[in-house]
Amino acid sequence: MSLRFALLGLLNERPCSGYDLTRRFEEGIGAYAWHAQHSQIYPELKKLLADDLIRVAEEGARGRKTYAITDQGADLLREWLLQRPTTAGVRNEYVLRLFLLPALPPADAEQVLHKTIEFAEEQITLLTGELDEIARVHGDTVGNGAMAAQYGLRVYRATIDWAHWAIARLADGEHGADGLAGLEQ
């Protein structure tokens, strides 16, 4: 269901083709908020069209369609945004791996944690670049994904802090028979 609202939100910012939306998921929103592939985006666009939540604003060469949000779609997006968020249905492979980290021997767990730090640092670099680009192009530090990118930056910084903490716990020998004993404290 959230893919529907992610697409409506992106189209609320500006009209886009399916290709443009796919790129925005790959280069922006997908890095820290909602991942979607080409094969998911196009069927959802067809549903949004059928529900009159978006319209074809322009049809170009080779059948390339540019989609725009309708008033009905903007109203539905607003209603959804004003609802209390839930975490129902969360599926995050990254967090699942961290949850199951105690299944590994300490040396392997530490290796995973170092990879976690490396990954988070890469994401911080990407998000910082995205924020710079948003500010350059739009002169904006709130809209156009800037708030979500700031959230992502803070999450990845906290992830690095947590990973250093977990590595220190491993170094202190807190890896009992049941795995990383006490990591939840």
Z-matrix of the N, CA and C atoms (Angstrom, degrees):
N
C 1 1.445
C 2 1.524 1 111.10
N 3 1.324 2 117.88 1 -34.32
C 4 1.458 3 119.66 2 -176.98
C 5 1.521 4 112.91 3 -70.57
N 6 1.333 5 118.47 4 -24.34
C 7 1.457 6 119.60 5 175.29
C 8 1.520 7 109.53 6 -59.69
N 9 1.309 8 116.14 7 -40.33
C 10 1.461 9 121.43 8 178.15
C 11 1.525 10 110.30 9 -56.00
N 12 1.321 11 116.14 10 -46.05
C 13 1.460 12 119.62 11 -177.31
C 14 1.521 13 111.81 12 -76.02
N 15 1.322 14 116.96 13 -31.48
C 16 1.467 15 119.25 14 175.07
C 17 1.526 16 109.89 15 -62.40
N 18 1.326 17 116.94 16 -43.98
C 19 1.463 18 120.69 17 178.61
C 20 1.525 19 111.18 18 -65.55
N 21 1.324 20 116.73 19 -43.71
C 22 1.466 21 119.25 20 177.70
C 23 1.527 22 110.80 21 -60.28
N 24 1.319 23 116.51 22 -41.55
C 25 1.460 24 120.35 23 179.98
C 26 1.518 25 112.41 24 -63.96
N 27 1.321 26 116.62 25 -43.26
C 28 1.462 27 119.82 26 178.54
C 29 1.524 28 111.04 27 -65.60
N 30 1.329 29 116.38 28 -39.86
C 31 1.464 30 119.75 29 178.63
C 32 1.525 31 111.71 30 -73.26
N 33 1.312 32 117.21 31 -22.80
C 34 1.459 33 120.61 32 175.44
C 35 1.535 34 110.50 33 -68.18
N 36 1.344 35 115.96 34 -30.52
C 37 1.466 36 120.24 35 177.53
C 38 1.519 37 111.12 36 -71.19
N 39 1.352 38 115.69 37 -43.70
C 40 1.463 39 120.06 38 180.00
C 41 1.532 40 109.02 39 -170.34
N 42 1.319 41 117.57 40 153.08
C 43 1.462 42 120.41 41 175.54
C 44 1.528 43 110.39 42 -62.42
N 45 1.330 44 115.65 43 145.19
C 46 1.468 45 121.36 44 -178.34
C 47 1.517 46 109.75 45 -146.88
N 48 1.311 47 115.25 46 154.65
C 49 1.462 48 120.75 47 169.84
C 50 1.526 49 107.95 48 -84.04
N 51 1.313 50 115.94 49 168.58
C 52 1.460 51 119.72 50 175.71
C 53 1.520 52 111.21 51 -60.01
N 54 1.324 53 115.63 52 -38.72
C 55 1.468 54 120.33 53 177.51
C 56 1.530 55 110.70 54 -62.45
N 57 1.338 56 116.46 55 -45.08
C 58 1.471 57 120.51 56 178.67
C 59 1.526 58 110.78 57 -60.34
N 60 1.321 59 116.50 58 -42.01
C 61 1.466 60 120.40 59 179.36
C 62 1.523 61 110.96 60 -64.10
N 63 1.329 62 116.71 61 -42.00
C 64 1.463 63 120.48 62 177.89
C 65 1.523 64 110.38 63 -59.70
N 66 1.320 65 116.98 64 -44.37
C 67 1.478 66 120.91 65 178.48
C 68 1.521 67 111.28 66 -63.53
N 69 1.326 68 117.27 67 -38.95
C 70 1.464 69 119.78 68 179.98
C 71 1.526 70 110.68 69 -65.69
N 72 1.328 71 117.13 70 -33.98
C 73 1.468 72 120.02 71 175.07
C 74 1.525 73 110.06 72 -69.16
N 75 1.322 74 117.19 73 -42.54
C 76 1.465 75 120.93 74 -178.27
C 77 1.521 76 111.96 75 -67.09
N 78 1.316 77 117.20 76 -39.21
C 79 1.462 78 121.16 77 -170.79
C 80 1.524 79 114.04 78 -100.74
N 81 1.308 80 117.63 79 -10.98
C 82 1.450 81 118.40 80 -175.07
C 83 1.505 82 113.19 81 -136.28
N 84 1.298 83 115.17 82 -91.54
C 85 1.463 84 122.00 83 -172.13
C 86 1.526 85 112.52 84 -56.31
N 87 1.319 86 117.09 85 -32.82
C 88 1.460 87 120.45 86 -178.90
C 89 1.515 88 113.96 87 -68.79
N 90 1.325 89 116.91 88 -20.95
C 91 1.465 90 120.40 89 -178.72
C 92 1.516 91 112.58 90 -74.17
N 93 1.316 92 117.22 91 -24.36
C 94 1.463 93 118.01 92 -173.22
C 95 1.511 94 114.98 93 -145.35
N 96 1.319 95 118.81 94 -4.22
C 97 1.461 96 118.09 95 -176.95
C 98 1.527 97 112.99 96 -127.90
N 99 1.308 98 116.76 97 -57.83
C 100 1.457 99 119.04 98 -174.89
C 101 1.517 100 109.27 99 -151.12
N 102 1.316 101 116.53 100 118.24
C 103 1.459 102 121.81 101 -179.94
C 104 1.528 103 109.32 102 -89.54
N 105 1.308 104 116.37 103 133.82
C 106 1.463 105 121.21 104 174.71
C 107 1.518 106 108.42 105 -146.66
N 108 1.314 107 114.99 106 144.27
C 109 1.458 108 121.08 107 179.86
C 110 1.519 109 109.77 108 -103.79
N 111 1.320 110 113.48 109 163.30
C 112 1.461 111 122.65 110 177.12
C 113 1.532 112 110.92 111 -47.79
N 114 1.329 113 115.95 112 -44.15
C 115 1.466 114 121.21 113 -176.31
C 116 1.529 115 112.75 114 -68.28
N 117 1.325 116 117.92 115 -16.64
C 118 1.463 117 121.60 116 176.49
C 119 1.528 118 111.09 117 -95.19
N 120 1.312 119 116.38 118 -34.02
C 121 1.465 120 121.21 119 -173.34
C 122 1.522 121 111.64 120 -68.13
N 123 1.326 122 118.13 121 -48.28
C 124 1.463 123 120.32 122 -175.12
C 125 1.531 124 113.50 123 -63.98
N 126 1.336 125 119.72 124 -43.87
C 127 1.468 126 118.34 125 175.88
C 128 1.535 127 112.26 126 -61.68
N 129 1.328 128 116.75 127 -36.61
C 130 1.466 129 119.43 128 179.40
C 131 1.525 130 110.65 129 -68.72
N 132 1.328 131 117.80 130 -36.10
C 133 1.467 132 120.39 131 175.94
C 134 1.532 133 110.37 132 -61.23
N 135 1.338 134 116.89 133 -40.27
C 136 1.471 135 120.23 134 177.91
C 137 1.527 136 110.97 135 -62.03
N 138 1.334 137 116.70 136 -40.54
C 139 1.471 138 120.43 137 178.28
C 140 1.524 139 110.85 138 -65.95
N 141 1.321 140 116.39 139 -42.25
C 142 1.467 141 120.23 140 179.09
C 143 1.525 142 110.66 141 -62.98
N 144 1.330 143 117.02 142 -38.31
C 145 1.470 144 121.22 143 175.83
C 146 1.525 145 110.54 144 -63.62
N 147 1.326 146 116.25 145 -46.92
C 148 1.467 147 121.16 146 -179.07
C 149 1.525 148 111.72 147 -62.17
N 150 1.332 149 116.62 148 -31.46
C 151 1.471 150 121.45 149 179.96
C 152 1.527 151 112.56 150 -88.86
N 153 1.337 152 117.05 151 6.02
C 154 1.473 153 123.23 152 -179.57
C 155 1.529 154 113.02 153 59.00
N 156 1.321 155 116.79 154 31.16
C 157 1.464 156 121.04 155 178.03
C 158 1.526 157 111.08 156 -93.35
N 159 1.338 158 115.86 157 -21.01
C 160 1.459 159 122.04 158 172.44
C 161 1.521 160 107.49 159 -135.97
N 162 1.326 161 115.49 160 167.29
C 163 1.464 162 120.95 161 176.88
C 164 1.520 163 108.18 162 -138.33
N 165 1.318 164 116.14 163 161.60
C 166 1.458 165 120.50 164 173.19
C 167 1.522 166 106.25 165 -82.66
N 168 1.320 167 116.25 166 113.66
C 169 1.461 168 121.37 167 -178.01
C 170 1.521 169 111.20 168 -83.50
N 171 1.327 170 115.07 169 -29.24
C 172 1.457 171 119.75 170 -176.74
C 173 1.517 172 108.47 171 -158.86
N 174 1.325 173 115.72 172 141.86
C 175 1.461 174 120.10 173 174.71
C 176 1.515 175 107.46 174 -121.04
N 177 1.322 176 115.50 175 119.89
C 178 1.460 177 120.73 176 -174.55
C 179 1.504 178 112.69 177 -105.11
N 180 1.307 179 113.50 178 -159.79
C 181 1.458 180 121.57 179 -179.41
C 182 1.525 181 110.61 180 -59.79
N 183 1.324 182 114.66 181 145.94
C 184 1.478 183 122.61 182 178.11
C 185 1.519 184 112.44 183 56.23
N 186 1.325 185 117.40 184 28.36
C 187 1.459 186 121.01 185 175.80
C 188 1.514 187 115.03 186 75.34
N 189 1.319 188 117.40 187 12.83
C 190 1.472 189 120.46 188 178.60
C 191 1.524 190 108.80 189 -66.67
N 192 1.331 191 114.94 190 123.14
C 193 1.462 192 121.01 191 -177.44
C 194 1.521 193 110.17 192 -106.75
N 195 1.320 194 114.91 193 137.59
C 196 1.460 195 121.09 194 172.13
C 197 1.519 196 106.47 195 -105.60
N 198 1.329 197 115.47 196 126.64
C 199 1.458 198 121.76 197 -176.31
C 200 1.520 199 110.45 198 -102.03
N 201 1.323 200 115.01 199 147.60
C 202 1.467 201 121.60 200 175.67
C 203 1.524 202 107.95 201 -134.73
N 204 1.308 203 116.20 202 150.21
C 205 1.461 204 121.34 203 179.35
C 206 1.532 205 109.33 204 -75.61
N 207 1.323 206 116.81 205 144.80
C 208 1.465 207 121.45 206 174.98
C 209 1.529 208 108.94 207 -92.63
N 210 1.324 209 116.37 208 170.65
C 211 1.470 210 119.89 209 176.22
C 212 1.525 211 110.35 210 -59.93
N 213 1.336 212 116.09 211 -40.20
C 214 1.467 213 120.68 212 178.42
C 215 1.532 214 110.47 213 -62.49
N 216 1.320 215 116.85 214 -40.70
C 217 1.461 216 120.97 215 177.91
C 218 1.520 217 111.65 216 -65.86
N 219 1.330 218 116.82 217 -40.83
C 220 1.470 219 120.81 218 178.43
C 221 1.527 220 110.63 219 -65.21
N 222 1.333 221 116.48 220 -38.73
C 223 1.473 222 120.02 221 177.89
C 224 1.531 223 110.91 222 -64.47
N 225 1.337 224 116.50 223 -44.03
C 226 1.464 225 120.53 224 179.46
C 227 1.531 226 110.66 225 -63.99
N 228 1.322 227 116.78 226 -41.68
C 229 1.466 228 120.95 227 177.56
C 230 1.522 229 110.04 228 -60.12
N 231 1.314 230 117.05 229 -45.33
C 232 1.469 231 121.16 230 -179.98
C 233 1.532 232 110.62 231 -61.21
N 234 1.329 233 116.96 232 -45.48
C 235 1.473 234 120.75 233 178.17
C 236 1.527 235 110.75 234 -57.96
N 237 1.323 236 116.14 235 -45.05
C 238 1.460 237 120.63 236 -178.79
C 239 1.526 238 111.01 237 -64.65
N 240 1.323 239 116.66 238 -43.22
C 241 1.464 240 120.74 239 -179.38
C 242 1.523 241 111.90 240 -62.64
N 243 1.317 242 117.22 241 -31.66
C 244 1.461 243 121.31 242 -177.92
C 245 1.527 244 112.97 243 -82.41
N 246 1.332 245 117.34 244 -11.38
C 247 1.464 246 120.66 245 178.13
C 248 1.525 247 110.50 246 -74.17
N 249 1.313 248 115.04 247 155.90
C 250 1.467 249 120.95 248 175.91
C 251 1.527 250 108.48 249 -67.03
N 252 1.344 251 117.75 250 128.50
C 253 1.466 252 119.32 251 179.21
C 254 1.522 253 111.72 252 -68.41
N 255 1.315 254 115.35 253 152.61
C 256 1.462 255 121.55 254 176.07
C 257 1.523 256 108.08 255 -126.07
N 258 1.296 257 115.88 256 164.50
C 259 1.464 258 120.06 257 174.39
C 260 1.518 259 110.41 258 -112.21
N 261 1.309 260 117.25 259 9.73
C 262 1.461 261 120.88 260 179.94
C 263 1.526 262 109.61 261 -58.18
N 264 1.301 263 114.95 262 136.12
C 265 1.454 264 119.54 263 175.58
C 266 1.518 265 114.44 264 81.20
N 267 1.316 266 118.27 265 16.69
C 268 1.456 267 120.26 266 -179.73
C 269 1.525 268 109.52 267 -67.24
N 270 1.313 269 116.11 268 130.67
C 271 1.462 270 121.91 269 174.18
C 272 1.514 271 106.76 270 -135.39
N 273 1.311 272 115.52 271 106.86
C 274 1.448 273 120.33 272 -177.09
C 275 1.528 274 107.94 273 -132.19
N 276 1.318 275 116.34 274 102.00
C 277 1.463 276 121.07 275 -176.78
C 278 1.525 277 111.19 276 -60.03
N 279 1.309 278 116.60 277 -36.79
C 280 1.463 279 122.00 278 179.43
C 281 1.529 280 110.59 279 -59.24
N 282 1.324 281 117.03 280 -49.66
C 283 1.464 282 121.05 281 -179.54
C 284 1.529 283 110.26 282 -69.34
N 285 1.324 284 117.57 283 -35.62
C 286 1.464 285 120.43 284 177.27
C 287 1.531 286 110.66 285 -59.62
N 288 1.319 287 117.02 286 -43.14
C 289 1.468 288 120.41 287 178.23
C 290 1.529 289 110.76 288 -60.73
N 291 1.333 290 116.56 289 -41.29
C 292 1.465 291 119.94 290 179.07
C 293 1.521 292 110.88 291 -67.37
N 294 1.320 293 116.44 292 -37.29
C 295 1.461 294 121.02 293 177.86
C 296 1.527 295 110.94 294 -61.57
N 297 1.324 296 116.10 295 -36.94
C 298 1.465 297 121.76 296 -177.03
C 299 1.528 298 113.09 297 -92.29
N 300 1.300 299 117.80 298 3.68
C 301 1.460 300 122.61 299 -179.37
C 302 1.527 301 114.04 300 -52.11
N 303 1.331 302 119.69 301 -35.54
C 304 1.469 303 119.35 302 179.90
C 305 1.528 304 114.43 303 -60.41
N 306 1.316 305 118.56 304 -13.17
C 307 1.462 306 120.74 305 178.48
C 308 1.525 307 112.09 306 -72.67
N 309 1.327 308 116.99 307 -13.38
C 310 1.464 309 121.04 308 -177.41
C 311 1.521 310 112.18 309 -94.53
N 312 1.325 311 116.91 310 153.12
C 313 1.469 312 119.85 311 170.50
C 314 1.535 313 108.78 312 -63.99
N 315 1.327 314 117.89 313 156.01
C 316 1.466 315 121.17 314 -175.44
C 317 1.531 316 114.82 315 -52.19
N 318 1.329 317 117.95 316 -43.22
C 319 1.470 318 120.18 317 -178.02
C 320 1.530 319 110.97 318 -63.69
N 321 1.322 320 116.64 319 -41.20
C 322 1.465 321 120.55 320 178.41
C 323 1.523 322 110.68 321 -68.65
N 324 1.323 323 116.57 322 -41.08
C 325 1.464 324 120.59 323 178.62
C 326 1.526 325 110.26 324 -61.33
N 327 1.320 326 116.54 325 -41.88
C 328 1.472 327 120.02 326 178.81
C 329 1.527 328 110.64 327 -63.69
N 330 1.324 329 116.62 328 -39.05
C 331 1.464 330 120.75 329 177.89
C 332 1.538 331 110.60 330 -61.36
N 333 1.318 332 116.53 331 -43.16
C 334 1.467 333 120.95 332 177.44
C 335 1.526 334 110.04 333 -61.87
N 336 1.318 335 116.60 334 -41.74
C 337 1.466 336 120.32 335 -179.56
C 338 1.529 337 111.51 336 -65.04
N 339 1.317 338 117.37 337 -38.24
C 340 1.472 339 120.04 338 176.18
C 341 1.536 340 110.52 339 -65.68
N 342 1.331 341 116.74 340 -38.66
C 343 1.469 342 120.22 341 175.78
C 344 1.527 343 110.42 342 -65.37
N 345 1.327 344 116.28 343 -34.85
C 346 1.463 345 121.18 344 177.08
C 347 1.524 346 109.93 345 -62.75
N 348 1.322 347 116.67 346 -43.94
C 349 1.470 348 121.01 347 177.81
C 350 1.527 349 110.12 348 -62.40
N 351 1.316 350 116.27 349 -45.67
C 352 1.467 351 120.94 350 -179.93
C 353 1.531 352 110.69 351 -59.92
N 354 1.326 353 116.31 352 -46.12
C 355 1.463 354 120.80 353 178.99
C 356 1.529 355 110.77 354 -61.23
N 357 1.321 356 117.15 355 -45.55
C 358 1.464 357 120.96 356 -179.04
C 359 1.523 358 110.73 357 -63.07
N 360 1.322 359 117.30 358 -39.58
C 361 1.470 360 120.43 359 177.94
C 362 1.527 361 111.04 360 -63.59
N 363 1.329 362 117.15 361 -39.78
C 364 1.469 363 121.09 362 177.05
C 365 1.525 364 110.60 363 -62.68
N 366 1.334 365 116.12 364 -42.81
C 367 1.463 366 120.01 365 179.85
C 368 1.529 367 111.22 366 -65.55
N 369 1.320 368 116.83 367 -38.06
C 370 1.469 369 120.60 368 177.24
C 371 1.525 370 110.08 369 -61.87
N 372 1.323 371 116.63 370 -42.07
C 373 1.467 372 120.27 371 177.66
C 374 1.523 373 110.65 372 -61.70
N 375 1.335 374 116.71 373 -45.49
C 376 1.468 375 120.58 374 179.31
C 377 1.525 376 111.65 375 -62.68
N 378 1.323 377 116.41 376 -45.97
C 379 1.461 378 120.31 377 -178.08
C 380 1.523 379 111.79 378 -67.87
N 381 1.317 380 117.46 379 -36.40
C 382 1.462 381 120.55 380 176.80
C 383 1.524 382 109.62 381 -63.18
N 384 1.321 383 116.69 382 -42.61
C 385 1.462 384 120.72 383 175.92
C 386 1.517 385 111.86 384 -62.25
N 387 1.323 386 115.95 385 -40.59
C 388 1.462 387 119.81 386 178.44
C 389 1.526 388 110.85 387 -63.94
N 390 1.321 389 116.99 388 -43.00
C 391 1.467 390 120.50 389 178.10
C 392 1.525 391 111.31 390 -63.19
N 393 1.321 392 117.09 391 -41.03
C 394 1.470 393 120.62 392 176.84
C 395 1.522 394 110.59 393 -61.10
N 396 1.330 395 116.12 394 -42.05
C 397 1.466 396 120.96 395 179.83
C 398 1.530 397 111.09 396 -66.03
N 399 1.323 398 117.01 397 -42.25
C 400 1.470 399 120.53 398 177.97
C 401 1.520 400 109.69 399 -60.44
N 402 1.323 401 116.75 400 -45.75
C 403 1.469 402 120.52 401 179.98
C 404 1.526 403 110.82 402 -64.27
N 405 1.335 404 117.17 403 -40.08
C 406 1.463 405 121.02 404 -179.25
C 407 1.528 406 111.61 405 -67.00
N 408 1.319 407 115.90 406 -47.73
C 409 1.464 408 120.52 407 -174.85
C 410 1.524 409 112.23 408 -77.36
N 411 1.329 410 115.52 409 -43.15
C 412 1.462 411 119.40 410 -172.34
C 413 1.523 412 113.32 411 -106.50
N 414 1.340 413 116.77 412 -12.13
C 415 1.461 414 119.34 413 -175.04
C 416 1.516 415 110.70 414 60.53
N 417 1.314 416 115.34 415 32.31
C 418 1.462 417 121.48 416 -169.57
C 419 1.521 418 109.85 417 -127.42
N 420 1.311 419 116.73 418 135.25
C 421 1.463 420 119.82 419 175.94
C 422 1.523 421 111.57 420 -118.67
N 423 1.328 422 117.03 421 11.00
C 424 1.464 423 120.87 422 -179.87
C 425 1.526 424 110.91 423 -121.15
N 426 1.321 425 117.91 424 -51.63
C 427 1.460 426 121.82 425 -176.39
C 428 1.514 427 112.11 426 -88.26
N 429 1.312 428 115.21 427 -168.55
C 430 1.461 429 122.92 428 176.29
C 431 1.527 430 113.38 429 54.87
N 432 1.324 431 115.96 430 33.74
C 433 1.457 432 120.97 431 177.45
C 434 1.518 433 114.65 432 88.91
N 435 1.337 434 117.98 433 -2.84
C 436 1.470 435 120.25 434 -176.57
C 437 1.525 436 111.85 435 -63.46
N 438 1.320 437 117.82 436 -40.52
C 439 1.467 438 119.42 437 -179.37
C 440 1.527 439 110.90 438 -64.78
N 441 1.319 440 116.70 439 -41.96
C 442 1.464 441 120.17 440 178.90
C 443 1.528 442 110.46 441 -67.24
N 444 1.328 443 117.10 442 -38.32
C 445 1.462 444 119.77 443 177.68
C 446 1.527 445 110.63 444 -65.01
N 447 1.323 446 116.94 445 -38.62
C 448 1.470 447 120.23 446 176.31
C 449 1.530 448 110.31 447 -62.82
N 450 1.321 449 116.47 448 -40.59
C 451 1.463 450 120.34 449 175.84
C 452 1.531 451 109.66 450 -59.40
N 453 1.326 452 115.93 451 -47.69
C 454 1.458 453 120.43 452 178.97
C 455 1.519 454 112.24 453 -58.07
N 456 1.332 455 116.89 454 -43.01
C 457 1.469 456 120.33 455 177.37
C 458 1.518 457 111.23 456 -57.62
N 459 1.309 458 115.96 457 -45.60
C 460 1.462 459 120.28 458 -177.91
C 461 1.534 460 111.52 459 -66.83
N 462 1.327 461 116.48 460 -38.78
C 463 1.466 462 120.37 461 177.98
C 464 1.529 463 110.18 462 -63.53
N 465 1.326 464 117.13 463 -45.58
C 466 1.464 465 119.47 464 -178.82
C 467 1.524 466 111.68 465 -68.83
N 468 1.319 467 118.57 466 -34.19
C 469 1.470 468 120.48 467 174.96
C 470 1.530 469 110.00 468 -65.13
N 471 1.325 470 116.35 469 -41.54
C 472 1.472 471 120.03 470 177.50
C 473 1.529 472 110.36 471 -65.57
N 474 1.324 473 117.01 472 -36.07
C 475 1.464 474 121.26 473 177.74
C 476 1.527 475 110.60 474 -62.03
N 477 1.322 476 116.69 475 -43.05
C 478 1.468 477 120.58 476 177.93
C 479 1.520 478 110.11 477 -62.61
N 480 1.315 479 116.76 478 -45.10
C 481 1.466 480 121.34 479 178.76
C 482 1.529 481 110.07 480 -59.47
N 483 1.342 482 116.11 481 -46.41
C 484 1.462 483 120.62 482 179.52
C 485 1.531 484 111.04 483 -61.92
N 486 1.337 485 117.57 484 -43.61
C 487 1.467 486 120.68 485 -177.56
C 488 1.532 487 110.93 486 -63.69
N 489 1.321 488 117.28 487 -39.59
C 490 1.473 489 119.75 488 176.02
C 491 1.530 490 110.29 489 -63.23
N 492 1.323 491 116.17 490 -40.18
C 493 1.464 492 121.02 491 177.55
C 494 1.533 493 110.35 492 -61.41
N 495 1.338 494 116.19 493 -45.66
C 496 1.467 495 120.60 494 -178.71
C 497 1.530 496 111.08 495 -65.57
N 498 1.331 497 117.40 496 -38.72
C 499 1.470 498 120.64 497 177.18
C 500 1.525 499 109.93 498 -61.97
N 501 1.325 500 116.56 499 -41.12
C 502 1.471 501 120.18 500 178.03
C 503 1.524 502 110.70 501 -62.91
N 504 1.335 503 116.84 502 -38.27
C 505 1.465 504 120.19 503 177.99
C 506 1.522 505 110.25 504 -64.12
N 507 1.322 506 116.76 505 -41.05
C 508 1.469 507 120.21 506 177.31
C 509 1.525 508 110.61 507 -62.62
N 510 1.322 509 116.09 508 -41.95
C 511 1.470 510 120.70 509 -179.94
C 512 1.523 511 111.25 510 -63.37
N 513 1.342 512 115.95 511 -29.54
C 514 1.468 513 120.77 512 178.45
C 515 1.523 514 111.86 513 -80.55
N 516 1.331 515 117.04 514 1.94
C 517 1.460 516 120.59 515 177.73
C 518 1.511 517 114.19 516 80.29
N 519 1.313 518 117.82 517 22.02
C 520 1.464 519 120.57 518 -178.06
C 521 1.523 520 110.25 519 -89.95
N 522 1.286 521 115.11 520 58.75
C 523 1.460 522 121.61 521 178.93
C 524 1.518 523 106.32 522 -134.42
N 525 1.318 524 115.64 523 80.79
C 526 1.464 525 121.27 524 -175.98
C 527 1.507 526 112.57 525 -77.67
N 528 1.321 527 115.67 526 -169.69
C 529 1.463 528 122.14 527 -179.46
C 530 1.520 529 111.30 528 -60.40
N 531 1.330 530 116.26 529 -28.34
C 532 1.461 531 120.06 530 179.68
C 533 1.524 532 111.72 531 -92.28
N 534 1.295 533 118.18 532 15.48
C 535 1.454 534 120.71 533 179.46
C 536 1.511 535 111.55 534 100.15
N 537 1.302 536 117.38 535 -147.26
C 538 1.459 537 122.58 536 -177.01
C 539 1.518 538 109.56 537 -75.88
N 540 1.297 539 116.19 538 77.79
C 541 1.465 540 121.56 539 -177.60
C 542 1.516 541 109.68 540 -59.46
N 543 1.304 542 115.54 541 133.01
C 544 1.460 543 120.31 542 174.87
C 545 1.514 544 114.83 543 83.02
N 546 1.323 545 119.32 544 3.80
C 547 1.463 546 119.27 545 -179.64
C 548 1.515 547 112.39 546 -67.04
N 549 1.317 548 116.93 547 -18.12
C 550 1.462 549 118.76 548 179.70
C 551 1.522 550 111.93 549 -81.43
N 552 1.318 551 118.08 550 -3.86
C 553 1.468 552 120.91 551 -177.94
C 554 1.503 553 111.70 552 -89.22
